[in-house]
Amino acid sequence: MIKGVLLDIDGTLVLSNDAHAHSWVEALAVFGHQVTFENVWCLIGMGGDKLLPKLVPGLASDSDEGKKISSLREDLFLEKYASHLKPTPGSRDLVSRFKDEGLKL
């Protein structure tokens, strides 16, 4: 018998992938790295430690520049995009149904 459900929020229950991609594009551009939204978007979900070297070969996420880019990306995401995020269609109903059925979320 199923007693609980583990749910992923960021990018699954909440439509945040575009916002994450835009914030990476903007943060990288500030440091002179021009990348396309499409190239970033397909990497969303893998984490900045893996994403940065794929977008900018030779740029390590733990380098001084990598840390600054990641920090700026987080600030941009929170200040510019987070307040505009919307739930994925049907996600509220899904979570409500699980809760109504007594599942631990």
N, C-alpha and C positions, 0 to 999 in steps of 0.2 A: 504494500500500500504506500502510495506517495504521501509524504507528510509535509514536504516543503519544496520550494522552487527557488533556484538561484537565478537572479535576473541581472543582465547587463544593462546599465542605464545609458552611459555616454555613447552615442552613435547607434544605439539599438532602440531603447524606449524613448530617447530624446534625439531629435534630428540635429546632431551637432557636427557631423563630418565636414560640411561645407565651411562652417565657422572655424573649425580647427585648421583646415587647409588655407583659408584666407589669412588667418593670423600668422601661419608659417610663411606664406608668400611675402607678406608685409614685413615681418621681422627680418627675413633673409635679405630683402631689398635694402633695408636700412644699412646693412653691412656690405652692400655691393654685390650680393649674389642674386642674380635674376633667375627665377625658376617659375614654371607655369603652374597655374592652379591645378590643371589636370595631372601633372607629374606628382604634385604633392598629394592630391586627393586619393590617388590609388595606394598611397603609403600610410594613410591615416589608420591608426590602430596598432601600429608596430612600436610606438614609443619613440621619443626624440633621440634616444641613444642609438637607435638603428636608422631612423629617418634622416638625420643630418648627414651622415657619411654617404648615404645613397644619393642625396640631392647635391651635395658638394663633396666630391671625392677628396679625401685627405683631411676633411674637417671632422675632428673628433668632438663628440658631445661634451667630453670632460675637459676640453681645452678652454682657455680663457674666452676666446671668441664664441665657442660653442655654448658655454654657460650664459654669456651675455645674450646671444640670440634666443636661447630657450627661455630665459627670464623675460625678455621683451615679448616673445610670443605668448607667454602666459598672461602678461599684463594686457596685451592687445585683446586676447580672447575674453578675458574677464571684463574689461572696461568697454569694449566695443561690440562684442557679439553675444555674450552670455545672456543678457537681458532680453534678447530677441529669439531665443531658442524656443522651439515648439515640440510638443510630444509627437511621436510617430503616430499616424492614424491607427486607431484601434488599441493603442497601448494602455490607455486608461481603462477601457472595458476589459482587457485581458487581466490587468492587475486586480481590478475589482472582482472579477470572476474568481480568480485564485483565492482572494481574501474571503469572499462569500462562501467558498467551498471549505474554508477552515485551514487552508494551507499556510504554512509559515513562509513568509517572504524574506 
